[in-house]
Amino acid sequence: MQILEVDLRIPYRERGSVLGPLLSKVSGRIRDIHFHPPDATGMSEVRMELVGSKELIQELKKIVKEGKISFKILSQA
């Protein structure tokens, strides 16, 4: 398993409809999560540390359609 830092940039008005299914998918895998307020363009940022693999990122990309998702691998186990 890997520890991943996932950075989501999603529209603020869509945040509730994206985070509901997203959090149900990664439930139990979250180590840390931070919600940042929207910027001047209306994009909200969510940073999560997850225990998982790259396959989990592919599933998250299917959920986040109107946003941007980036990740880095923090450690490998």
Steps between C-alpha positions, in 0.01 A plus 500: 500500500603858442432825678374752244444873526201585283427862409153574362400831344125503448243775442359620831139463387564135402693412816216324682400283206863393444610448860207276596580214260874565534504462877282189488757347260805577719337445839747339740802588285531869595793592722465879481270741319501880458228716345607838363258784418431594139730740318398797285405273209268284716724194518517324836797285601494175697821324603493143627754244611374156405618146542453332166643445157491657155184303420324707766605816316343367179172446685515852646556649153170345391319679785669841457385605154486881527826551682866422514662219695871462566689266729844414628625185663629580849618153598489140389433206727 
